[in-house]
């Protein structure tokens, strides 16, 4: 019995090591592809300038009065989460290119879990998202917007969950859209729409009607609200900034991420199988 138990434990450990190795290999590939594309690195730094300085700065100067909270800090938290979400989602567009070269099929027939492949791809894409956050923080310094160390650490601590949620949502989009051109457009347009509908820059506390429904359908709405709940915890601005109970928000993020990851992985694998 002892020998059987030891063999079972050894087999499980071997399987775990194999899956971990697969994840790390795919992450390394994603990071390598990022460095091989200087244009992606440049765009990850340009986007915060366009979104935060030009759009957000204009709103801060003209429409931020009477909000009851510091719009600059509100916008900074929103843009950090937006960069994590948007860049991670867009980073998954590499899967579209892998479809064209049949690399996705080669990975799927490897003796590793499909989820290891997906998680490795998401984490590899998250590297560019983290890099874009550096650009966002640099822009915020020039705009005179500050976050204390504790608040910044809170955002960084939640960033893996944000990237995983974004990656799961991106997988769902890629799995649902078969055409390469349509997939690229969906990966680009939908995260961009989320930036305005989820409250990254423009507050949505008083949204109603169709806009209210759309904001509640956006996964990034819940990611933003959870991060803001942590950042603004114990401050007078908490009630004016946070929409939901943090426990409910966390449960919603975990639930949506699990569903998106499972359905998206299934759809991507099925589309490759039926090619």
Beta strands, then each sheet from edge to edge (+ up, - down):
end
